[in-house]
Amino acid sequence: MMKTRPNPSLSAQAAAALLAGLVLAAGAAQAGCWAANAAEPTSNDGLPVMHASFKPLHAVMDQFEAQARPNPGLLALPEVRLRLTRQVMDSDEPSRRPREAVIHAQGFGPKTWTGTDCGIHAEAAQRIGPRAGFSLFINSPLTTLNRWAHDEQLSAYLEGERGEAVQGWPVFRGCAVIGPERRLPWVPVTVGEMLGYFEREQQRKIEDWDRRNERALEPFDLIEAERRAEQIRPQNAKAADMLLMTARQRKAGEASFHAQLARGRRGLVDELESLRATRAAMDAGQLGEPYRLGSGRHRLPGPGDAGRPLKRLVKLDSGFPWDARHRTRIQLLTVCASTHPNNPAYAAPMRDAVAALDLSRLAALLN
């Protein structure tokens, strides 16, 4: 009778499967733990992120970290490993505003995990992104705004949707904005300012139209085209006939083509004149009203907009007391929560996370 010998490859497969199961089990047991802190190595102007001059910024981030680590909402996030990341930046207007910084407390899903010691793969985390978390932005007035229009006279932003206040602080796009004396760093763009922008934009369109069509509006020289056709006829009669036919067709359609171009330009000019007429028909009070995006002419509110909330356009407040001489002065804090848009399981823990923050302690750090 033949004895059956054990299959070593099957044994190896079983051992590998058992080991993989143990690794996964260990990883699952570590879900919700804190990975080592991360930081962008340098500021966007080349200084080390832990540069001594950044100490006031890190002091604020330390306070935020102290609140984030025991935060019940963060610790309740399902299937994540948690990590804090710091970044220091210069302002986009260094002559007017102090430095900016941000610290993120975020939860990353299993596809970013590495090892069994609560590790997170940096490249995977960057590529996939967090599932949920919250962030503290320092001296960053544009966090809740999206640029909507810009030229040499006006930078207008779409104001984030206003939400229910959190601990008394105004909320825009889910972010609590903590400013001195509850002051916002932006003010409304007025109707007059926006109509003025539209006029300048329309004038730019007309000037661009003129540049693009300058040569097309020049009379076509049929006599010169006929002369060229005759020059090449001895070498290529067929090409000469084709050139001559094309030239005569172009000349025949020239008046119609120029009329079409004129109508296009007239439409641009009519829109400019309409803008000017609309502006001239308004009194100072109407022109001074905040501009809200509606569905009427020139994006002004129309009859169909009655009774529904309209988003405002805003601009940065030139009177906000920014201090650019003291580059790490803390003048504005913005706390923002985020959740994975396709996973509602994170919504409730994140609401608890934000509710557990002590925004008054953060506000006390404004100087």
MIGU-705639 format. One record per residue (C-alpha): residue number from 1; x, z negated, y negated. Coordinates in steps of 0.25 Angstrom, whole numbers. Each point is the difference from the previous one (the first is absolute). Example, Ala and Ser with C-alpha at 12.3 -4.5 7.8 and 13.67 -1.06 7.14 Angstrom:
! residues 2
(1 (49 -31 18)) (2 (6 2 -14)) 
This chain:
! residues 367
(1 (0 0 0)) (2 (5 4 -14)) (3 (2 -10 -10)) (4 (-5 3 -14)) (5 (11 -2 -10)) (6 (-3 -5 -15)) (7 (0 11 -11)) (8 (10 -5 -10)) (9 (-6 9 -11)) (10 (-13 -6 2)) (11 (6 -14 -2)) (12 (7 4 -12)) (13 (-13 6 -6)) (14 (-7 -13 3)) (15 (11 -9 -6)) (16 (0 9 -13)) (17 (-15 -1 -1)) (18 (1 -15 2)) (19 (11 -1 -11)) (20 (-8 9 -9)) (21 (-12 -9 2)) (22 (8 -13 -3)) (23 (5 7 -13)) (24 (-14 4 -5)) (25 (-5 -14 3)) (26 (11 -6 -7)) (27 (-2 9 -12)) (28 (-15 -3 0)) (29 (3 -15 0)) (30 (9 2 -13)) (31 (-11 8 -7)) (32 (-3 -6 -14)) (33 (14 -6 -1)) (34 (9 2 -12)) (35 (11 10 1)) (36 (13 -1 -8)) (37 (-2 3 -15)) (38 (4 14 -5)) (39 (4 5 -13)) (40 (3 13 -7)) (41 (15 -1 -1)) (42 (1 4 -15)) (43 (-8 1 -12)) (44 (-4 14 -4)) (45 (11 0 -11)) (46 (11 -4 11)) (47 (1 -15 -1)) (48 (0 -9 13)) (49 (-14 -5 2)) (50 (6 -15 0)) (51 (7 2 -13)) (52 (2 -13 -8)) (53 (-8 6 -11)) (54 (-12 2 8)) (55 (-1 -15 3)) (56 (-13 -2 -8)) (57 (-7 11 8)) (58 (4 -6 13)) (59 (-5 -14 -4)) (60 (-14 6 -2)) (61 (1 7 13)) (62 (5 -13 7)) (63 (-13 -6 -5)) (64 (-8 11 6)) (65 (7 -1 13)) (66 (-2 -15 1)) (67 (-15 3 -1)) (68 (0 12 9)) (69 (7 -6 12)) (70 (-11 -10 3)) (71 (-11 9 -5)) (72 (-12 -1 11)) (73 (-5 14 -3)) (74 (14 6 3)) (75 (2 -9 12)) (76 (-14 5 5)) (77 (3 15 0)) (78 (-1 5 14)) (79 (11 7 7)) (80 (10 0 -11)) (81 (14 -5 -3)) (82 (2 -5 -14)) (83 (11 3 -10)) (84 (4 -2 -14)) (85 (6 11 -8)) (86 (6 -1 -14)) (87 (4 11 -10)) (88 (5 -1 -14)) (89 (-2 12 -10)) (90 (3 4 -14)) (91 (-12 3 -9)) (92 (-3 14 -3)) (93 (1 -4 -14)) (94 (12 -9 -1)) (95 (0 0 -15)) (96 (-14 -6 0)) (97 (-2 -8 13)) (98 (8 -10 8)) (99 (4 3 15)) (100 (-11 2 11)) (101 (1 -6 14)) (102 (-10 -1 12)) (103 (0 -8 12)) (104 (-9 4 12)) (105 (-5 -9 11)) (106 (-5 10 11)) (107 (-4 0 14)) (108 (5 12 9)) (109 (-6 4 13)) (110 (6 1 14)) (111 (5 15 -2)) (112 (10 -6 -10)) (113 (5 -12 9)) (114 (13 -1 6)) (115 (5 -10 10)) (116 (-6 -14 3)) (117 (5 -8 -12)) (118 (-10 5 -10)) (119 (8 12 -4)) (120 (-5 12 -8)) (121 (6 13 0)) (122 (3 4 -14)) (123 (-1 15 1)) (124 (-13 -1 8)) (125 (-6 -10 -10)) (126 (4 9 -11)) (127 (-7 12 7)) (128 (-12 -6 5)) (129 (-2 -11 -11)) (130 (-7 -14 1)) (131 (-14 -2 6)) (132 (-3 -11 -11)) (133 (6 -9 -10)) (134 (1 -4 -14)) (135 (10 2 -11)) (136 (5 -6 -13)) (137 (4 10 -11)) (138 (8 -5 -12)) (139 (-1 6 -14)) (140 (-6 12 6)) (141 (-12 5 -9)) (142 (-3 13 8)) (143 (-3 -7 13)) (144 (-15 2 -1)) (145 (0 13 -8)) (146 (1 15 4)) (147 (5 9 -11)) (148 (-11 10 -4)) (149 (5 7 -12)) (150 (14 1 -7)) (151 (6 7 -12)) (152 (9 -3 -11)) (153 (-11 -8 -7)) (154 (-7 -7 11)) (155 (1 -5 14)) (156 (-13 -4 5)) (157 (-3 -7 13)) (158 (-12 -1 9)) (159 (-3 -15 0)) (160 (-2 -6 14)) (161 (-14 -4 4)) (162 (-3 -14 -5)) (163 (-3 -10 11)) (164 (-5 -14 0)) (165 (10 -10 -7)) (166 (9 -8 9)) (167 (2 -14 -4)) (168 (-4 4 -14)) (169 (10 12 -1)) (170 (-5 14 -2)) (171 (1 9 12)) (172 (2 15 0)) (173 (2 9 12)) (174 (0 -13 8)) (175 (12 -6 -8)) (176 (-1 -13 -8)) (177 (7 3 -13)) (178 (7 -13 -6)) (179 (4 2 -14)) (180 (2 -9 -12)) (181 (-13 -6 -5)) (182 (-7 9 10)) (183 (4 12 -8)) (184 (1 13 7)) (185 (12 10 -3)) (186 (-9 11 -3)) (187 (-11 4 -10)) (188 (-11 11 1)) (189 (2 14 -4)) (190 (-10 4 -11)) (191 (-9 12 0)) (192 (7 5 -12)) (193 (14 -1 7)) (194 (-5 7 12)) (195 (-7 11 -7)) (196 (13 2 -8)) (197 (8 1 13)) (198 (-10 10 5)) (199 (2 8 -12)) (200 (15 0 1)) (201 (-1 4 15)) (202 (-9 11 -4)) (203 (9 5 -10)) (204 (11 0 10)) (205 (-8 8 9)) (206 (-2 11 -10)) (207 (15 0 -4)) (208 (3 1 15)) (209 (-10 11 2)) (210 (6 8 -12)) (211 (14 -1 6)) (212 (-4 4 14)) (213 (-8 12 -6)) (214 (9 5 -11)) (215 (5 12 7)) (216 (-13 3 7)) (217 (-6 2 -14)) (218 (10 10 -4)) (219 (-5 14 0)) (220 (4 8 12)) (221 (9 12 -3)) (222 (-6 11 8)) (223 (9 10 -7)) (224 (13 -7 5)) (225 (-6 -1 14)) (226 (-3 15 0)) (227 (14 3 -4)) (228 (6 -9 11)) (229 (-9 7 10)) (230 (6 14 -4)) (231 (14 -5 1)) (232 (-1 -4 14)) (233 (-9 12 5)) (234 (12 9 4)) (235 (5 -11 9)) (236 (-14 -5 5)) (237 (-13 7 -4)) (238 (-8 -10 8)) (239 (5 -12 -7)) (240 (-1 7 -13)) (241 (-15 3 3)) (242 (-2 -15 4)) (243 (6 -5 -12)) (244 (-8 9 -9)) (245 (-13 -3 7)) (246 (3 -15 -1)) (247 (4 1 -15)) (248 (-13 8 -4)) (249 (-9 -10 8)) (250 (7 -12 -7)) (251 (-2 7 -14)) (252 (-15 3 3)) (253 (-3 -14 4)) (254 (8 -6 -11)) (255 (-11 -2 -10)) (256 (-8 -7 11)) (257 (11 -9 4)) (258 (3 -4 -14)) (259 (-14 -3 -3)) (260 (0 -9 13)) (261 (12 -7 -5)) (262 (-6 -2 -14)) (263 (-13 -6 7)) (264 (9 -10 7)) (265 (7 -4 -12)) (266 (-13 -1 -8)) (267 (-5 -10 11)) (268 (12 -9 -3)) (269 (-2 1 -15)) (270 (-15 -3 2)) (271 (3 -13 7)) (272 (10 -4 -10)) (273 (-10 2 -11)) (274 (-11 -7 8)) (275 (10 -12 1)) (276 (2 0 -15)) (277 (-15 1 -3)) (278 (-3 -12 10)) (279 (11 -8 -7)) (280 (-5 4 -14)) (281 (-15 -4 3)) (282 (4 -14 4)) (283 (1 -12 -10)) (284 (12 -10 0)) (285 (-8 -10 8)) (286 (-2 11 11)) (287 (14 5 0)) (288 (5 -15 1)) (289 (-8 -3 13)) (290 (8 -1 13)) (291 (0 13 7)) (292 (-7 0 14)) (293 (1 11 10)) (294 (-14 6 1)) (295 (-6 13 5)) (296 (-4 6 -13)) (297 (8 10 -9)) (298 (14 -3 -3)) (299 (-2 -11 11)) (300 (-8 -8 -9)) (301 (-12 -8 6)) (302 (-12 9 2)) (303 (-15 -3 3)) (304 (3 -1 15)) (305 (10 -11 -3)) (306 (-10 -10 -5)) (307 (-1 -13 7)) (308 (13 2 9)) (309 (14 -6 -3)) (310 (10 9 -6)) (311 (15 -1 1)) (312 (8 -2 -12)) (313 (13 6 -5)) (314 (10 -9 -5)) (315 (14 0 -6)) (316 (11 -10 0)) (317 (-2 -10 -12)) (318 (11 2 -10)) (319 (-3 -14 -6)) (320 (2 -7 14)) (321 (11 -10 -3)) (322 (11 6 9)) (323 (14 -6 -1)) (324 (10 11 3)) (325 (12 -9 -5)) (326 (-2 -10 11)) (327 (0 10 12)) (328 (-5 -10 10)) (329 (-10 -8 -8)) (330 (-13 -1 8)) (331 (-12 6 -8)) (332 (-10 6 10)) (333 (-3 -3 15)) (334 (-9 8 8)) (335 (-5 -4 14)) (336 (-5 11 9)) (337 (-6 -1 14)) (338 (0 12 10)) (339 (-6 3 13)) (340 (1 11 10)) (341 (-11 9 -4)) (342 (-4 4 14)) (343 (0 -15 6)) (344 (-11 -9 -6)) (345 (5 -11 9)) (346 (10 -3 -11)) (347 (-10 -1 -12)) (348 (-4 -15 3)) (349 (14 -5 2)) (350 (4 6 -13)) (351 (-11 -5 -8)) (352 (4 -14 5)) (353 (14 3 -3)) (354 (-3 3 -14)) (355 (-9 -12 -2)) (356 (11 -9 5)) (357 (10 4 -10)) (358 (1 -10 -12)) (359 (0 10 -12)) (360 (1 -11 -10)) (361 (14 -4 6)) (362 (4 15 -2)) (363 (-6 1 -14)) (364 (9 -13 -4)) (365 (12 9 2)) (366 (-3 9 -11)) (367 (9 -2 -11)) 
